[in-house]
């Protein structure tokens, strides 16, 4: 460092000497002239010090990026890139390595439901599980947010190895399910550089992620459950299909995306599936339920959620169903969510289902008119119902009424 500062220091001395000679040559004798000279010297020194500092900062080695991610203790992206370079230099077609990128599906909903501290705790648990799984095979990394990676030596079946890694990032509980969507790149076959390998794995991961829409299997499961519901009452199937059409129309008016729209429609058709576990004597009771019976009935949304969790393709639908009986003011069930805490799909189904219930005969009461039901919805907007959803529902119903009058 002494050498780096040597030249600027000499420049400073030269400047002072030069200015002093100037002062002597010009015969500065008054205090004002002397003061001006001192200010000039100070300005030169300040400028040279600034240049010295800039030169020092320019030449100073850049600080290394941290290789360990703070929250989970796993290495981060910089370490992965370095390890990929090493793996590419040592791997061969007969002794390959595999890069696995994993993105958690359901983590955002977990954060929204249980809060960010719980989300951080979940990430730590999953990171610990992933580290244990890959400990003897390679390394695990956390890249960003809910995205993880693993770089592993391949000793046997690649598919089994990747499935083992993915299973480490699965966690389910009451009201949530988190699991990874993943993509892989085999080294050196899928890329000659670290960037190539990351790009291939990332493209495959997102191709899989965007394909996770309700599949034929999910739709088949839906039909089976709908049939079970229809057996509880001959009018049940028609009621649910009709409700789903209204729900879809309201969701479209609220600009719900195509993927979420499909989930919401399925949830509308299956929101009462938990009632298949309730005694018919309670469902068809001709007078109001007592407190114990009501508490029993109010469990049906949680029961429905658990039933649908048996089908992985219906996990998102299951979460919507759990909260279809929450109220906008937080006095609903089962979790007393309020406002935007309640998923939009559940809020839409809540409005549409309440309207359908009001205009339908029940064993314990008679139906009311459509006009009376609309008034009831508006009166309870902001307490039981989301006001924006009520407005959208009323607009959809008005459009349908105009359509039928014109026909």
Beta strands, then each sheet from edge to edge (+ up, - down):
strand 1: 97-105
strand 2: 138-144
strand 3: 147-153
strand 4: 171-173
strand 5: 176-187
sheet 1: 2+ 3- 1+ 5- 4+
end
